[in-house]
Amino acid sequence: MSGKDLRQSVARRDHESWAPRSDRDPIRILQEQNARRIPELVPLRIARMIESPFAYYRGAAAVMASDLSTTPVTSIEVHASGDAHLLNFGLFGSPERTLLFDLNDFDETLFAPWEWDVKRLAASATVAARQNGLDDFDAAEITRAGVRSYRQRMAAFAQMAALDVFYSRVEAEKALSLSKVASPGVRKQLDKARQNTSSRVISKLTFTSAEGAPRIIDQPPFLSHSRELESEELIGRFFETYRSTVRNDVQLLLQTFRLVDVARKVVGVGSVGTRCYIALLLDRRDAPLFLQIKEAERSVLEPHWKRTIVERQGERVVQGQRIMQAASDVFLGWASDEEGRDFYVRQLKDMKGAVDVASLSAPALREYLELCGWTLARAHAQSGAAREISEYLGSGDPFDEAITTFAKSYADQNSLDYQALVDAVRAGNIAAMTA
């Protein structure tokens, strides 16, 4: 069946519809997630989520995954991000040291409906626009621009040869040159990203011990050594397993490094409470390499899209990232610990950077959404479904309008959910900690 034929079963306008189920309980979903996490860090996660409706949205991917499971979908699947909100796009360095703009978080990646990513992105645009003080008209214009960009870019990818799609990428400098409203602050963020390397951050993250070796500085609760890291034998076995999952040339490269220190690090909003560590390695000349080791739980999409059952969650994240990104970190790999928990490994600092969405004007935020739509279309096109998706979307705007309407409705619900969490904290039913 062609993509256009799918409109007979799921019209493009159908995507605007969404209403909460009678048994919907976002607080319960969050608490079920928290039950699997490090108990002393859960109050910090809640504290970060109640900072704003947008912070709540970032942490509530599991809630939205449950909600999306009730919305119309076509039969077209892609390797989806699973959490394509605005701040999961950003800057990073390719192996050739080119600064790229792309998706940068794949904790929830899964082979799933393409529409779910588009709706997650669109709703985040509306929530972010409101947080930036924009009215609903401007929020709708910004959201619509992002969806339109996705549709138009997908049409372009549908006309390209497979190798051309595979090699396509969004270079930050070229994207900036196309901008009509980029501020000096955006150029500054690009320059800052170029400086984000292990060599530049070692002085910020480490001190020199009495033995003359660098050690990671404890900054509890955000960065600290813990008892679970005391067994050098277990850590050594973990790294041996990890090394076996990277490319052969990178395996040889890693043999020139020795592990010096490992500490637990708190990251993000939705990830707070999962096990995350940073490891400091030094080569034969004592040049540093920082790796991030992050626990990989089951994707929030999996309970709602059971066609794909995953056994090794770290491998799921790594494979999803390699498929969706234009150029992935060469140190990407995975391993499991002695308790059977899955992890993935990547560089901590590798020319990484993010756009300060909260500081963007309405025209700049619109451009940013267009860039995100372009990037998401390229990522989805890597699954080989560009022609079918483009045929379904068509050249008109019915889908753009439907998703914009959906985004407004979901942003309204997000505000209610955020307030419910704030009220639960104030009532003492859920603990929140600031630090």
N, C-alpha and C positions, 0 to 999 in steps of 0.2 A: 504494500500500500504506500502511495506517495505521501509526502508531508501535507500536500494540499488536500488529499482525500481524508486525512485525519480530522479536518475541520468539521466533517459530518458528524463525528462522534463527540468531539470536544471543540466547540466553537471558540474562536479567540476571545470573544466577549465573556465567555464563561469564566475566565480567569479572574474577573473582578469580584466574584462572589466569595465571601467568607463570613462565617458566623460562628461564634464560640459554641461548642457542644455544651449540653446541660451539665455534664459531669466534669467539665474542664476544671483543673486544679493546678495552676502553675506553681504554687508554693509546694505542693506535694512532689512535683517533678524535681524541683530544686533540692528538696530534702533527700530524695532518693539518690540524687547525684552526690550530695554531701556525705551520705553514709559510707561511700566508698573512698573517701578522701582522708587526708591526715587531719585528725580531729582538731588539733590546736590551730590549724590554719583556716578552717572553715569560717570562723567569725571574721577573719580578714577578707575573705572572699565576699561575704555579705556586705561588709563595710564598703568595699569598692563598688559593689553593684548599686548601693543606694545613694551614690554620689549624684546621679542624674538619670533621667530616663534613657539616655543613650548608653551610659555605663551599664544599666540594667539590661538593655537590649544585647550588648556584647556578651554578657554572662548567661543569657537565657536562650542559647542555641537549642538546647534540649526541649524547651517549651515550644519554640517555634517549629521545631521538627515535628512535634506531636500535632500542632495546628495544621501544618502543611499537609499532613497525611490525609486530611479531610477535604483537600482542595482538588479540583479537576487536574488531571495530567494526561498528556498524550502517551503513546507507547514508546516514545523515543527516550533512550537512556544515554547518559554520558558519564565519564568519570567526573563526578561533581565535587566541588569544594566542600559542600556541606555547611559552610559558615562564611558565605561571601559578603560579610558586612564591610563597610567602608574602610575600617582600620586593619582589615586583613589583606589590604593591598599596600604595596610599598616599594622601596628601593633596595636593590642588592647588587653585588658585583658578579658578573659572569666569570667563568674560568679565564676568559680572555681579558678580564679587568675592565669590561665595559659596564657602565652603570645602567641597569635595566629597571623598568617598572613592571611589576607583575603581582600575582597572588603570592602571599608569603606565609600563609598558615594553612596547614592541611590536616589538623588533628581530626577533623570530622569527614575527611574525604571518603567517598564511596561511589560505586557505580549505581546511579540513581537518576530520577527525572531531572532534566535540565531546568525545568520551570522552577524548581525549588530554589536553586541558586539565584535565579533572576528575581524572584520574589523576596528573598533574603536581602539582596542588594538594594532593591527598590525601597523596601520598608525602612532600611537603615538610612537611606537618603532623606526620606521624609522626616524621620526622627532627628537626624543631624541638623537638617534645615531649621526645624522648630527650635532646637537647642541654640542655634546661632541667631535666634531672634527673628527669623523670617516668618512671614504670614503663610497661610495655606496656599495662596495663589503662587507665590514664589517657590514654595516647597514642591508643589505639583509640577511647575515648569522644570525644576532641577531634576526631579525624579523621572519625568517623561523624557528628558534629554538623555539620561543614562540608559533607559530602555530602548530608545530610538537608536542610540549608538550601538547597542548590542545587536539589534535587528539589522542595521545597515552593514555593520562589520561582518556579521554572519553571512549576509548575502555576498559580500566580497570574497570571503573564504570559500563559499560554495562554488565559486567560479575558478578557484585556484587549483593548480596541480597539487597532489598530496605532498610532494617534497617541498613545495613553496610554503604550504601551510606549516609543515614541520619546522622549517627554518625561520619562519616569521617571528619577530620579537618587537617589543615596544622599548626602544632605547630612550632613556630619560632626556638626553640632550635634544633628540629630534622632537620628542613630545613637547619640550619646553619651547623649541623654536616655532612650533605651531600655535603656541598660546597667544591670545590677544590681551590677556589680563594678568599674566603671571607677575607677582610682586617680587621685589628684591629678596624678600624672605624665602621664596621658593628656591632661588639660586643659592642662597645661603644654606638651605637644607640639603641641596645636592652636594655642595662643597663639604658639608659636615659628614655626609654619608661616605664620601671618598676617604675621609680620615678615620672612619670606624674600622680599625684593624686590630688584631691581637697585639701588635707591637705598640700601638698608641694607647691601649687601655690597660696594659699591664701595671703601670704606675698607679692607676686609680683602684684596681682591684686587689693588689697584693702589697705585702711588706716583706722586708728581708729578715728572716729568722736569725736567731743567735748562731745557728750553724752556717749562715751565709746563703741559705736557699730561699727563693721566693715562696711565700705562702699566701693563700687567699685570705683577705681580711674578713673577720666576722662582723656582720652588720645585722644582728637579729632584729626582727624575725625574717628579714628579706634575704639575708645571706648568712649561712652559718654551717659549721661542721656538726655532724651528728653521729650518734653511735652506729647507725647502720652503715657508715662508711669506714669503720675502723678495721675491717678485715681486708688486708692487702691481697690475700689469696683470692677472695671472692671478686674483688675489683679487677684483679689481673685476669681472671677467667672471663669476666664480662667483656673486657676490652679485646681479648683474643677472639671471642665470638663476633664482636662488632667488626673487627678488622677483616674477618672472612667475608663480610657482606658488601664491602666496597670494591671498586674496580681494582684489577691486579696492580696497576701502576701506583694507585693510592695506597694499596697494602704495602708496597715497597717503601713508599714515602713515609708512612707511619712507623716503619721499623727504625727510622732515624730519630724518632722522638722517644722520650722516656716520660712516664707519668709522674708528676711531682705532687699534685694536690687535687682533692675533690671536695666540693662543698655543696650544700643544698641551697637552691635559689628559688625565691617566689617570683612568678612571672604572670603578666597579663591580668585579666579579670576572670574569665570563665575557667582558666586553668589553675587558679589558686586552689591549693589543697591536693593537687596531683603531685607526684614525686618528680621533681625537676632538679638537676644538678649541673654545675659547671666543673669542668676538668681542665687543669692547667698542665700542658705538656711542654717540654723544652727539647730542642734539637741538640745536636752535638756542639753547637756554638752558643747554646743557651738562648736562642731566639724562641719566642713563645708561640704557642698555638692554643687557643681556648676552644673547647668543644662544649656544646650544650647537650645534655642527656635528659630527654623528656619522656615521661610516662605516656604511653599510648593506650587509652581506654577504648572500649567499643564505640564506634561512631554513633552520634545521636540519631543518625538516619536509619541505622540498621534495624531497630525494633519496628520501624514503620515501612521498611522496604526489604523484606526478608528473602528476596531473590538472590542476594549475595551474602553468604555466611563466611565470615573471616575468622581464621584461627590465630594468626600472628598479627596483632594490631600494629606493632612497630613496622613490620614489612608493609602493611596496608598504607600507612602514612607515607613511607618512603616511595613506594611505587606510584601512589597518587601524585606526589610532588614531582616525580620525574616525568610523568605523563603530562601534567598540566602546565608546568613551568617551561618557559622558553629555554632556560639554561639553569640547571640545578647545581647546588653545592656539591663539589666532588667528594666531600667528606660525609655525605649522607649515607647512613647505614642503620642497622637495627640489631637488637639483642634482647634477651630476657634475663632476669635475675634469678637467684636461687629459689625465690618464692613463686616463680612463674609469671611475674609481672612483665609486660612488654614495654620496650622503650625504643625510641629512635634517637639518632645522634646526628648533629649538624654543627657547623661552626657557630660560635657565639657572636663573633663580630666579623663580618665579611662585607664591608662597604654597605652595611644595612642602614636604612633610614626610613622615615615616615613623614608624610605630609601632615602638618598641623591643621586638621580639618576644622577645628573650632575657631581658627583665626581667618577662615576664608570668607570673602564677600560672596554675595549671591552669584555674580558672574563667574568668580573663580571656583565656587563649589559646583556650578554647572559644568564647567570644563573638567573638573576632577571626576564627576560622574560619567562624563563622556569617555574619559580615559579608562575608568573602571569597566564600563560597558564594552569597550574595545578589547580590553585585556581578558575579560570573562569570555567573550565570544571566541577569542583565540584559544583559550584553555579548553573550551568545550569542543571546538573544531578538531582538536587533537584526537578525539575519540572517533573521528570518522563519520560523524553524523551531520556535518555542516549542511549538506544539500537538503536532507529531510527537514531539519529545523528551519532552514531558510524558506523552503517551500511552504511550510506551515505558517510561518510569520507573514509571508507575502510582502508586498511593497507599500501597503497602506498602513494606517495607524491604529486599527482596531485593537491589536495586542498592546501597543504602547498605552492606549487610554485605559484598557482593562487593568493592566498592572499598576498604573498610577492610581486608579480608584482603589484597588486592593491595598496599596501601600498606605493610603490615607486611613482606611478602616483599621489596618493592622497597627499603625502608629497610635491611633486612638486607644486600641486595646492595650498596647504596650504601656501607655501612660497609666491606665487603670491597674495593670499588673505591677508596675513600679510602685504605685501608691499603696497597693496591698502589701508589698514587701516592707515598705517604710512603716506602715501601720503595725505590721507584725513585730518589727523590731522595737517600736515604741511601746508596744504592749508587753514586751518581754517574752514573747513566744519564740523569737529567733534571736540568737546572740550575734552582735556585730562588734567588731573591734577595730579601733583606729590605731595606727602606729606611725 
